[in-house]
Amino acid sequence: MIVKINPLKDVPVIQMSETCSLERLCYDETGKTYTLNRLTGKKGDGAPLHSHPHRQIDYVISGQGEFQIGEEKMILKAGDTVTIEPNVPHTFTRFDEETVFLEFFTPVREDFIP
């Protein structure tokens, strides 16, 4: 069994926009099974509705915001988890306060691998 430790202090911060940053926590280096990111969105920020061919699971660590899946909108707050099936449009439409969340993708998000 191979154990790989990836200390957060060593993970580079990638600016996705002026108000949203991403940290690539880990991913399957074979390029097949998963990607795990930590994102931070600033109060008032949001993102356009988008979709991709990956199943996505988001877990809100802190903060809260309005999340949209298809036509349905809901408030997600610290401790909430949401699962988005492949190819379903979704986004955080706005953050009500600074919000930190994990996003897990399967299979791997090739566009998030360095």
C-alpha positions, 0 to 999 in steps of 0.5 A: 500500500502506498500512502501519499501525504499532501500537506495543505501548506505545500498546495499552491493556490490557483486564482479561478477569478478575482474572488474565487481560489482553488487548491488541488488537494489530491487526484489519481495520478493514473488519470482515471478515478478522482480529483479533490479540490478545496475552493474559497469563494468571497462574499457576493461572488458566484459562477455561471451555470456549467456542466461536465461529464463527471459526478461531483460531490461538494461539501461545505466546510464553512460559510453558505451560499445559494446553489443551483442544480438544473432549475432548482435553487437551494441554500447550502451551509457549513456541513451540507453535502450535495451530489451533482450527476454528470452533465447536469447544469449547476453552480454556486450562484452567490456566496452569502459570506466567505465560503470554503468547500470541497469538491470531489469529482469522479472520474478524474477532472483532467483539466485540474491535473497539472 
